[in-house]
């Protein structure tokens, strides 16, 4: 009945069938058959008056097609599509970047400060810690004598290297600094033949000169000569080496205020 109700055409046909049968019974004068027809009207509706006489076929046409199983290629395509290019890789954490930047800044500052500490060593600092010349000649140790001047650019440049070597051998070797502007050292200038500065004279325990190095040279020259003195060797590896230097003709001679001053 529900199928007939859902189709106006079915109701129309059912009405025609029902009226035709009723008229046939009335004409024949058989009223008892009329009640029988009414009881069987529902069955007649499903068979004689239905819109589609083959409901099974109609149902089969409305069924959905079965879902085909996905192939391995389809699964791989789904995996590829899931990783769409819109999903960018996760960026590094901002806190981590800040920590890296802080460590880099600290390292840079440490390197800068270490460089500044070396460059902070001045000729005045070296002369303040140097032994007096007379004391160095009498204490029985080998001696390195540096002739310098405050205006000497090469002397100022080599001051950090001299300081490092001095710190390494200060217990076994004397380090003396004589300012060529001081008239007190005129005799020593002539004795050691100082014409350019810085001039380094290497003396043994008895005060005899074993060699000299003049001007700007690698620190290795100075270091190897000082090491030879500390070992008590009779000669130094670099007995006579000359680099870029400042001429002593530019001296600014002044009188000695303190006779004990070695500057």
Backbone as CSV, one residue per row, in Angstrom:
resi,resn,N_x,N_y,N_z,CA_x,CA_y,CA_z,C_x,C_y,C_z
1,UNK,0.818,-1.199,0.000,0.000,0.000,0.000,0.856,1.255,0.000
2,UNK,1.993,1.088,0.676,2.899,2.239,0.710,3.437,2.563,-0.654
3,UNK,3.654,1.536,-1.495,4.147,1.794,-2.838,3.089,2.496,-3.666
4,UNK,1.822,2.139,-3.468,0.756,2.782,-4.226,0.580,4.206,-3.767
5,UNK,0.739,4.433,-2.446,0.566,5.784,-1.913,1.644,6.707,-2.401
6,UNK,2.811,6.150,-2.614,3.919,7.000,-3.054,3.854,7.296,-4.529
7,UNK,2.934,6.642,-5.250,2.832,6.860,-6.689,1.406,7.242,-7.045
8,UNK,1.148,8.456,-7.483,-0.207,8.856,-7.880,-0.732,8.005,-9.000
9,UNK,0.152,7.580,-9.896,-0.276,6.741,-11.014,-0.784,5.402,-10.521
10,UNK,-0.153,4.858,-9.503,-0.609,3.595,-8.932,-1.977,3.712,-8.326
11,UNK,-2.256,4.791,-7.596,-3.573,5.012,-7.013,-4.635,5.121,-8.098
12,UNK,-4.282,5.778,-9.161,-5.256,5.951,-10.255,-5.621,4.613,-10.846
13,UNK,-4.617,3.768,-11.067,-4.883,2.457,-11.647,-5.658,1.579,-10.666
14,UNK,-5.323,1.684,-9.382,-6.039,0.887,-8.399,-7.515,1.269,-8.371
15,UNK,-7.765,2.572,-8.479,-9.159,3.019,-8.504,-9.921,2.457,-9.690
16,UNK,-9.307,2.433,-10.844,-9.955,1.900,-12.041,-10.229,0.422,-11.886
17,UNK,-9.255,-0.307,-11.368,-9.439,-1.750,-11.202,-10.550,-2.042,-10.220
18,UNK,-10.538,-1.287,-9.115,-11.526,-1.526,-8.074,-12.946,-1.236,-8.598
19,UNK,-13.119,-0.123,-9.312,-14.442,0.257,-9.814,-14.929,-0.730,-10.874
20,UNK,-14.015,-1.210,-11.705,-14.415,-2.156,-12.755,-14.904,-3.460,-12.136
21,UNK,-14.187,-3.918,-11.129,-14.602,-5.159,-10.482,-15.929,-4.991,-9.752
22,UNK,-16.093,-3.835,-9.120,-17.338,-3.575,-8.374,-18.536,-3.511,-9.322
23,UNK,-18.323,-2.877,-10.477,-19.417,-2.775,-11.448,-19.798,-4.146,-11.973
24,UNK,-18.787,-4.986,-12.151,-19.043,-6.327,-12.662,-19.868,-7.136,-11.667
25,UNK,-19.566,-6.982,-10.387,-20.316,-7.725,-9.366,-21.742,-7.232,-9.283
26,UNK,-21.916,-5.890,-9.303,-23.268,-5.330,-9.198,-24.141,-5.725,-10.380
27,UNK,-23.519,-5.766,-11.548,-24.298,-6.139,-12.726,-24.807,-7.553,-12.605
28,UNK,-23.963,-8.399,-12.080,-24.337,-9.807,-11.949,-25.234,-10.018,-10.742
29,UNK,-25.327,-8.994,-9.834,-26.203,-9.111,-8.686,-25.675,-9.961,-7.585
30,UNK,-24.393,-10.074,-7.476,-23.747,-10.909,-6.434,-23.095,-9.984,-5.428
31,UNK,-23.852,-9.672,-4.350,-23.344,-8.736,-3.351,-22.332,-9.360,-2.437
32,UNK,-22.422,-10.643,-2.255,-21.428,-11.288,-1.371,-20.039,-11.250,-1.955
33,UNK,-19.988,-11.231,-3.243,-18.648,-11.155,-3.877,-18.023,-9.789,-3.693
34,UNK,-18.873,-8.796,-3.483,-18.338,-7.447,-3.291,-17.518,-7.339,-2.027
35,UNK,-17.953,-7.917,-0.946,-17.160,-7.894,0.298,-15.867,-8.657,0.148
36,UNK,-15.952,-9.732,-0.627,-14.715,-10.495,-0.872,-13.685,-9.669,-1.653
37,UNK,-14.235,-8.920,-2.575,-13.332,-8.070,-3.382,-12.701,-7.009,-2.513
38,UNK,-13.474,-6.451,-1.604,-12.937,-5.410,-0.738,-11.829,-5.955,0.163
39,UNK,-12.017,-7.227,0.639,-10.981,-7.810,1.501,-9.706,-8.112,0.717
40,UNK,-9.908,-8.414,-0.484,-8.735,-8.766,-1.288,-8.155,-7.603,-2.058
41,UNK,-8.703,-6.446,-1.795,-8.233,-5.282,-2.563,-6.748,-4.988,-2.320
42,UNK,-6.322,-5.246,-1.113,-4.915,-4.970,-0.818,-3.990,-5.853,-1.627
43,UNK,-4.381,-7.151,-1.747,-3.562,-8.056,-2.556,-3.620,-7.668,-4.027
44,UNK,-4.824,-7.316,-4.457,-4.946,-6.912,-5.857,-4.127,-5.660,-6.135
45,UNK,-4.013,-4.779,-5.130,-3.215,-3.577,-5.285,-1.772,-3.906,-5.569
46,UNK,-1.238,-4.919,-4.843,0.169,-5.266,-5.016,0.443,-6.020,-6.279
47,UNK,-0.631,-6.674,-6.883,-0.370,-7.530,-8.047,-0.963,-6.956,-9.319
48,UNK,-2.317,-6.704,-9.266,-3.006,-6.333,-10.498,-2.878,-4.881,-10.839
49,UNK,-2.719,-3.995,-9.821,-2.763,-2.564,-10.082,-1.460,-1.855,-9.753
50,UNK,-0.370,-2.537,-9.554,0.888,-1.875,-9.219,1.476,-1.179,-10.443
51,UNK,2.238,-0.075,-10.194,2.838,0.683,-11.291,3.919,-0.095,-11.980
52,UNK,4.752,-0.738,-11.172,5.862,-1.519,-11.722,5.639,-2.962,-11.359
53,UNK,5.334,-3.814,-12.325,5.041,-5.206,-11.998,6.247,-5.997,-11.569
54,UNK,7.382,-5.472,-11.660,8.603,-6.210,-11.309,9.420,-5.381,-10.314
55,UNK,9.020,-5.339,-9.007,9.710,-4.480,-8.033,11.137,-4.909,-7.764
56,UNK,11.404,-6.192,-7.889,12.776,-6.659,-7.605,13.766,-6.059,-8.572
57,UNK,13.337,-5.961,-9.838,14.233,-5.382,-10.848,14.504,-3.923,-10.574
58,UNK,13.456,-3.188,-10.117,13.646,-1.768,-9.818,14.595,-1.574,-8.643
59,UNK,14.453,-2.462,-7.648,15.340,-2.335,-6.488,16.779,-2.577,-6.872
60,UNK,16.942,-3.508,-7.797,18.330,-3.798,-8.201,18.966,-2.648,-8.930
61,UNK,18.133,-1.867,-9.624,18.695,-0.736,-10.358,19.073,0.401,-9.447
62,UNK,18.453,0.469,-8.255,18.765,1.565,-7.339,19.868,1.232,-6.367
63,UNK,20.339,-0.013,-6.385,21.415,-0.375,-5.460,22.721,0.313,-5.857
64,UNK,23.494,0.626,-4.856,24.788,1.255,-5.089,25.781,0.206,-5.552
65,UNK,26.675,0.648,-6.400,27.705,-0.270,-6.876,28.668,-0.580,-5.749
66,UNK,29.130,-1.819,-5.688,30.049,-2.169,-4.596,31.351,-1.368,-4.664
67,UNK,31.902,-1.077,-3.484,33.151,-0.299,-3.409,34.322,-1.201,-3.741
68,UNK,35.058,-0.804,-4.710,36.216,-1.599,-5.109,37.330,-1.437,-4.098
69,UNK,38.032,-2.520,-3.786,39.168,-2.399,-2.840,40.268,-1.544,-3.430
70,UNK,40.882,-0.725,-2.567,41.947,0.166,-3.031,43.205,-0.625,-3.300
71,UNK,43.841,-0.278,-4.382,45.096,-0.935,-4.763,46.254,-0.319,-4.022
72,UNK,47.421,-1.014,-4.005,48.606,-0.409,-3.350,48.989,0.937,-3.918
73,UNK,48.742,1.108,-5.228,49.089,2.395,-5.820,48.242,3.503,-5.249
74,UNK,46.929,3.151,-4.997,46.049,4.170,-4.424,46.493,4.576,-3.033
75,UNK,46.960,3.592,-2.221,47.414,3.933,-0.870,48.631,4.815,-0.907
76,UNK,49.511,4.536,-1.886,50.705,5.387,-1.984,50.339,6.785,-2.416
77,UNK,49.296,6.869,-3.319,48.858,8.203,-3.723,48.275,8.963,-2.552
78,UNK,47.507,8.241,-1.687,46.950,8.903,-0.523,48.038,9.384,0.417
79,UNK,49.097,8.565,0.551,50.205,8.974,1.426,50.894,10.201,0.895
80,UNK,51.019,10.250,-0.444,51.668,11.420,-1.035,50.807,12.648,-0.875
81,UNK,49.472,12.466,-1.072,48.590,13.614,-0.964,48.501,14.127,0.455
82,UNK,48.668,13.202,1.437,48.599,13.657,2.833,49.735,14.575,3.189
83,UNK,50.882,14.343,2.553,52.018,15.235,2.809,52.034,16.325,1.762
84,UNK,51.101,17.202,1.850,50.973,18.267,0.874,52.079,19.284,1.062
85,UNK,52.443,19.992,-0.023,53.503,20.995,0.093,53.156,22.150,0.995
86,UNK,51.840,22.275,1.338,51.476,23.382,2.215,51.999,23.189,3.627
87,UNK,52.277,21.907,3.992,52.772,21.629,5.341,54.283,21.762,5.347
88,UNK,54.758,22.931,5.672,56.187,23.205,5.692,56.837,22.555,6.892
89,UNK,58.160,22.240,6.805,58.842,21.676,7.974,58.838,22.643,9.126
90,UNK,58.821,22.101,10.310,58.750,22.930,11.514,60.008,23.751,11.663
91,UNK,59.819,25.034,11.881,60.951,25.935,12.037,61.607,25.742,13.389
92,UNK,62.915,26.074,13.488,63.588,25.940,14.786,62.925,26.793,15.855
93,UNK,63.028,26.315,17.060,62.434,27.031,18.180,63.120,28.379,18.372
94,UNK,62.338,29.407,18.659,62.905,30.744,18.840,63.836,30.800,20.044
95,UNK,63.490,30.075,21.088,64.359,30.063,22.269,65.717,29.467,21.939
96,UNK,65.724,28.424,21.107,66.991,27.820,20.710,67.838,28.801,19.913
97,UNK,67.200,29.550,19.019,67.932,30.549,18.247,68.525,31.622,19.156
98,UNK,67.785,32.007,20.167,68.285,33.022,21.094,69.496,32.511,21.867
99,UNK,69.435,31.221,22.275,70.562,30.653,23.009,71.801,30.577,22.140
100,UNK,71.620,30.166,20.884,72.761,30.092,19.963,73.360,31.474,19.748
101,UNK,72.503,32.475,19.576,72.993,33.841,19.385,73.746,34.332,20.617
102,UNK,73.241,33.995,21.802,73.906,34.425,23.034,75.281,33.782,23.177
103,UNK,75.369,32.477,22.872,76.661,31.790,22.960,77.649,32.377,21.972
104,UNK,77.186,32.668,20.750,78.062,33.260,19.736,78.562,34.633,20.181
105,UNK,77.661,35.407,20.780,78.066,36.743,21.239,79.100,36.650,22.359
106,UNK,78.902,35.699,23.288,79.870,35.531,24.377,81.231,35.105,23.845
107,UNK,81.220,34.184,22.863,82.484,33.741,22.274,83.205,34.889,21.577
108,UNK,82.433,35.720,20.869,83.037,36.857,20.178,83.636,37.856,21.164
109,UNK,82.905,38.096,22.249,83.426,39.022,23.270,84.680,38.463,23.922
110,UNK,84.680,37.144,24.187,85.871,36.534,24.783,87.080,36.639,23.884
111,UNK,86.858,36.404,22.581,87.974,36.530,21.637,88.468,37.961,21.566
112,UNK,87.521,38.896,21.569,87.910,40.302,21.511,88.703,40.712,22.744
113,UNK,88.239,40.276,23.922,88.934,40.646,25.150,90.327,40.030,25.226
114,UNK,90.442,38.770,24.770,91.767,38.137,24.795,92.734,38.878,23.883
115,UNK,92.206,39.339,22.729,93.060,40.112,21.821,93.442,41.446,22.440
116,UNK,92.485,42.083,23.083,92.752,43.373,23.710,93.745,43.244,24.853
117,UNK,93.709,42.119,25.568,94.662,41.937,26.662,96.091,41.885,26.135
118,UNK,96.266,41.207,24.986,97.598,41.167,24.391,98.021,42.547,23.902
119,UNK,97.099,43.213,23.198,97.444,44.529,22.674,97.578,45.552,23.786
120,UNK,97.028,45.275,24.975,97.116,46.225,26.069,98.492,46.304,26.714
121,UNK,99.385,45.363,26.397,100.742,45.406,26.948,101.514,46.514,26.236
122,UNK,101.982,47.468,26.995,102.697,48.610,26.421,104.183,48.541,26.759
123,UNK,104.942,49.382,26.091,106.373,49.473,26.381,106.610,49.950,27.811
124,UNK,105.747,50.806,28.278,105.883,51.284,29.655,105.703,50.147,30.646
125,UNK,104.771,49.253,30.368,104.563,48.099,31.235,105.794,47.197,31.249
126,UNK,106.365,46.967,30.079,107.548,46.112,29.998,108.733,46.737,30.716
127,UNK,108.919,48.019,30.537,110.063,48.678,31.189,109.908,48.715,32.701
128,UNK,108.640,48.742,33.170,108.413,48.773,34.616,108.796,47.459,35.271
129,UNK,108.687,46.351,34.562,109.014,45.039,35.121,110.420,44.569,34.761
130,UNK,111.108,45.323,33.919,112.450,44.918,33.492,113.464,45.117,34.622
131,UNK,114.507,44.277,34.600,115.591,44.409,35.595,116.527,45.544,35.207
132,UNK,117.104,46.211,36.181,118.156,47.192,35.885,119.345,46.510,35.211
133,UNK,119.967,47.223,34.322,121.050,46.647,33.522,122.193,46.143,34.396
134,UNK,122.614,46.909,35.394,123.730,46.510,36.260,123.396,45.245,37.049
135,UNK,122.162,45.140,37.515,121.749,43.958,38.265,121.739,42.716,37.376
136,UNK,121.312,42.886,36.156,121.258,41.741,35.246,122.663,41.198,34.958
137,UNK,123.645,42.058,34.890,125.008,41.608,34.586,125.684,40.929,35.769
138,UNK,125.106,41.051,36.956,125.766,40.528,38.150,125.057,39.348,38.812
139,UNK,123.923,38.906,38.300,123.186,37.830,38.981,123.464,36.442,38.407
140,UNK,124.391,36.330,37.464,124.801,35.019,36.959,123.818,34.356,36.004
141,UNK,122.867,35.101,35.452,121.916,34.557,34.480,122.164,35.180,33.104
142,UNK,121.806,34.452,32.050,121.875,35.074,30.716,120.882,36.221,30.624
143,UNK,121.111,37.131,29.685,120.328,38.367,29.634,119.939,38.705,28.194
144,UNK,118.719,39.207,28.077,118.254,39.779,26.817,118.082,41.280,27.035
145,UNK,118.824,42.074,26.256,118.756,43.530,26.358,118.011,44.065,25.141
146,UNK,116.930,44.816,25.404,116.188,45.431,24.307,116.408,46.940,24.336
147,UNK,116.900,47.466,23.225,117.011,48.908,23.028,115.742,49.369,22.307
148,UNK,115.084,50.359,22.867,113.781,50.769,22.339,113.605,52.272,22.500
149,UNK,112.455,52.791,22.037,112.040,54.175,22.249,110.522,54.212,22.272
150,UNK,109.950,55.150,23.018,108.496,55.233,23.129,107.841,55.595,21.797
151,UNK,108.545,56.313,20.944,107.990,56.720,19.661,108.148,55.647,18.564
152,UNK,108.842,54.575,18.881,109.113,53.518,17.903,107.860,52.673,17.679
153,UNK,107.325,52.743,16.465,106.112,52.003,16.163,106.329,50.494,16.194
154,UNK,107.450,50.029,15.665,107.741,48.590,15.657,107.929,48.090,17.081
155,UNK,108.545,48.902,17.939,108.726,48.503,19.341,107.390,48.295,20.027
156,UNK,106.456,49.209,19.772,105.127,49.077,20.379,104.395,47.857,19.828
157,UNK,104.597,47.590,18.565,103.918,46.456,17.938,104.405,45.128,18.505
158,UNK,105.683,45.018,18.819,106.258,43.760,19.301,106.125,43.569,20.809
159,UNK,105.627,44.568,21.513,105.538,44.487,22.972,104.762,43.253,23.452
160,UNK,103.606,42.904,22.868,102.909,41.701,23.335,103.729,40.427,23.175
161,UNK,104.480,40.300,22.067,105.313,39.114,21.863,106.445,39.049,22.882
162,UNK,107.036,40.187,23.171,108.101,40.225,24.173,107.560,39.824,25.539
163,UNK,106.378,40.286,25.850,105.772,39.965,27.134,105.545,38.457,27.274
164,UNK,105.054,37.804,26.229,104.789,36.370,26.288,106.077,35.577,26.497
165,UNK,107.113,35.948,25.772,108.392,35.238,25.928,108.969,35.493,27.320
166,UNK,108.829,36.698,27.785,109.340,37.037,29.117,108.630,36.248,30.201
167,UNK,107.329,36.120,30.094,106.580,35.355,31.092,106.984,33.879,31.095
168,UNK,107.407,33.385,29.963,107.782,31.983,29.859,109.167,31.704,30.433
169,UNK,110.087,32.666,30.334,111.485,32.428,30.736,111.986,33.419,31.790
170,UNK,111.098,34.090,32.477,111.530,35.118,33.427,112.309,34.556,34.606
171,UNK,112.151,33.273,34.911,112.864,32.682,36.048,114.291,32.272,35.705
172,UNK,114.603,32.129,34.432,115.947,31.668,34.037,116.715,32.670,33.195
173,UNK,116.058,33.715,32.717,116.707,34.703,31.841,116.321,36.102,32.309
174,UNK,117.304,37.021,32.325,117.042,38.421,32.644,116.515,39.154,31.402
175,UNK,115.597,40.060,31.633,115.077,40.898,30.540,115.289,42.358,30.932
176,UNK,116.069,43.044,30.109,116.445,44.433,30.368,115.970,45.302,29.207
177,UNK,115.496,46.515,29.530,115.067,47.454,28.498,115.802,48.772,28.685
178,UNK,116.428,49.220,27.596,117.187,50.466,27.623,116.614,51.424,26.588
179,UNK,116.174,52.602,27.068,115.584,53.610,26.197,116.689,54.401,25.502
180,UNK,116.680,54.377,24.170,117.765,55.029,23.414,117.689,56.537,23.530
181,UNK,116.562,57.106,23.987,116.456,58.542,24.181,117.162,58.991,25.455
182,UNK,117.514,58.036,26.287,118.189,58.359,27.548,119.698,58.421,27.306
183,UNK,120.281,59.584,27.596,121.721,59.767,27.350,122.578,58.866,28.230
184,UNK,121.983,58.268,29.219,122.734,57.378,30.104,123.282,56.177,29.358
185,UNK,122.652,55.811,28.248,123.024,54.584,27.546,123.801,54.842,26.256
186,UNK,124.431,55.986,26.188,125.224,56.298,24.994,126.350,55.282,24.796
187,UNK,127.016,54.908,25.864,128.119,53.952,25.757,127.622,52.589,25.289
188,UNK,126.503,52.138,25.816,125.929,50.838,25.431,125.463,50.854,23.966
189,UNK,124.967,52.006,23.529,124.567,52.100,22.131,125.765,51.882,21.204
190,UNK,126.878,52.473,21.569,128.098,52.295,20.770,128.643,50.881,20.911
191,UNK,128.622,50.349,22.125,129.181,49.019,22.375,128.454,47.939,21.581
192,UNK,127.129,48.018,21.529,126.348,46.996,20.820,126.031,47.390,19.377
193,UNK,126.532,48.546,18.959,126.324,48.971,17.566,124.859,49.162,17.208
194,UNK,124.130,49.832,18.062,122.696,50.016,17.831,122.484,51.140,16.820
195,UNK,121.915,50.795,15.696,121.563,51.766,14.663,120.071,51.765,14.345
196,UNK,119.421,50.697,14.686,117.983,50.610,14.471,117.325,49.923,15.661
197,UNK,116.094,50.278,15.895,115.353,49.696,17.022,114.006,49.145,16.529
198,UNK,113.509,48.150,17.229,114.071,47.525,18.436,115.293,46.668,18.119
199,UNK,116.244,46.733,19.044,117.489,45.969,18.924,117.588,45.038,20.138
200,UNK,117.663,43.711,19.883,117.733,42.725,20.953,119.131,42.112,20.970
201,UNK,119.820,42.289,22.101,121.151,41.694,22.270,121.041,40.524,23.241
202,UNK,121.640,39.373,22.874,121.568,38.150,23.677,122.926,37.901,24.324
203,UNK,122.938,37.989,25.673,124.187,37.885,26.427,124.200,36.590,27.232
204,UNK,125.365,35.995,27.324,125.498,34.792,28.146,125.630,35.173,29.616
205,UNK,125.952,34.195,30.462,126.032,34.448,31.898,127.125,35.450,32.254
206,UNK,128.188,35.510,31.472,129.294,36.433,31.729,129.087,37.804,31.105
207,UNK,127.947,37.985,30.413,127.674,39.278,29.797,128.229,39.418,28.400
208,UNK,128.713,38.330,27.786,129.250,38.392,26.431,128.109,38.242,25.412
209,UNK,128.151,39.065,24.384,127.095,39.019,23.367,127.269,37.812,22.453
210,UNK,126.217,37.047,22.300,126.233,35.879,21.427,125.519,36.127,20.106
211,UNK,124.758,37.179,20.025,124.044,37.504,18.792,123.038,38.604,19.040
212,UNK,122.444,39.108,17.967,121.423,40.151,18.087,120.408,40.047,16.957
213,UNK,119.245,40.521,17.242,118.124,40.545,16.291,117.593,41.967,16.261
214,UNK,117.358,42.502,15.052,116.940,43.892,14.898,115.649,43.962,14.081
215,UNK,114.723,44.777,14.547,113.526,45.066,13.766,112.377,44.087,13.976
216,UNK,111.410,44.225,13.058,110.201,43.393,13.122,110.486,42.029,12.512
217,UNK,110.379,40.998,13.328,110.620,39.624,12.911,109.611,38.714,13.614
218,UNK,109.404,37.513,13.106,108.489,36.591,13.795,108.953,36.316,15.219
219,UNK,107.998,36.102,16.085,108.304,35.855,17.495,109.173,34.615,17.663
220,UNK,109.126,33.707,16.715,109.898,32.473,16.804,111.387,32.751,16.882
221,UNK,111.843,33.806,16.215,113.275,34.156,16.271,113.688,34.481,17.703
222,UNK,112.900,35.321,18.313,113.200,35.706,19.689,113.066,34.520,20.632
223,UNK,112.028,33.737,20.450,111.770,32.611,21.333,112.893,31.576,21.267
224,UNK,113.367,31.267,20.088,114.427,30.262,19.949,115.756,30.754,20.525
225,UNK,116.049,32.032,20.364,117.287,32.565,20.946,117.227,32.563,22.472
226,UNK,116.074,32.941,23.027,115.929,32.958,24.485,115.992,31.537,25.033
227,UNK,115.391,30.600,24.337,115.441,29.208,24.781,116.873,28.682,24.792
228,UNK,117.670,29.083,23.813,119.075,28.665,23.779,119.845,29.259,24.957
229,UNK,119.569,30.512,25.309,120.211,31.109,26.474,119.824,30.373,27.753
230,UNK,118.538,30.038,27.877,118.067,29.357,29.081,118.711,27.975,29.229
231,UNK,119.036,27.338,28.120,119.676,26.026,28.171,121.187,26.118,28.386
232,UNK,121.710,27.329,28.381,123.154,27.518,28.586,124.001,27.211,27.367
233,UNK,123.434,27.278,26.182,124.192,27.003,24.972,125.175,28.146,24.685
234,UNK,126.251,27.819,23.991,127.305,28.797,23.719,126.974,29.715,22.547
235,UNK,125.891,29.454,21.831,125.475,30.290,20.701,123.955,30.269,20.589
236,UNK,123.442,31.179,19.789,122.000,31.256,19.564,121.710,30.926,18.100
237,UNK,120.538,30.385,17.808,120.221,29.999,16.427,120.231,31.168,15.448
238,UNK,119.798,32.339,15.925,119.716,33.521,15.046,120.676,34.573,15.584
239,UNK,121.919,34.517,15.101,122.972,35.391,15.643,122.923,36.794,15.077
240,UNK,122.435,36.916,13.842,122.387,38.248,13.238,121.257,38.290,12.206
241,UNK,120.137,38.818,12.603,118.965,38.904,11.730,118.407,40.323,11.825
242,UNK,118.088,40.906,10.651,117.579,42.278,10.613,116.255,42.297,9.862
243,UNK,115.261,42.900,10.474,113.966,43.103,9.841,113.661,44.583,9.705
244,UNK,112.409,44.928,9.571,112.011,46.329,9.478,112.184,46.997,10.838
245,UNK,112.847,48.148,10.876,113.153,48.809,12.143,113.022,50.315,11.999
246,UNK,113.118,50.992,13.138,113.140,52.459,13.185,114.570,52.920,13.435
247,UNK,114.996,53.936,12.696,116.383,54.399,12.808,116.588,55.188,14.103
248,UNK,117.753,55.004,14.689,118.079,55.729,15.926,118.409,57.199,15.658
249,UNK,118.472,57.583,14.412,118.727,58.996,14.106,117.550,59.871,14.531
250,UNK,116.418,59.271,14.749,115.246,60.024,15.193,115.170,60.112,16.713
251,UNK,116.244,59.817,17.387,116.228,59.839,18.853,115.883,61.224,19.386
252,UNK,115.221,61.236,20.521,114.870,62.467,21.218,115.629,62.448,22.536
253,UNK,116.851,62.875,22.472,117.748,62.748,23.621,117.289,63.667,24.749
254,UNK,117.315,63.124,25.967,116.971,63.908,27.150,117.896,63.499,28.296
255,UNK,118.016,64.371,29.273,118.878,64.134,30.415,118.228,63.151,31.379
256,UNK,119.061,62.414,32.084,118.591,61.442,33.052,118.185,62.162,34.333
257,UNK,116.964,61.915,34.781,116.499,62.493,36.034,116.899,61.611,37.194
258,UNK,116.640,60.314,37.055,116.981,59.346,38.083,118.134,58.497,37.589
259,UNK,119.323,58.573,38.203,120.455,57.783,37.723,120.178,56.283,37.732
260,UNK,119.244,55.822,38.574,118.956,54.402,38.649,117.965,53.981,37.568
261,UNK,117.396,54.955,36.878,116.399,54.621,35.872,117.052,53.953,34.673
262,UNK,116.431,52.844,34.212,116.952,52.181,33.041,116.125,52.548,31.802
263,UNK,115.186,53.461,31.967,114.392,53.932,30.839,115.068,55.095,30.208
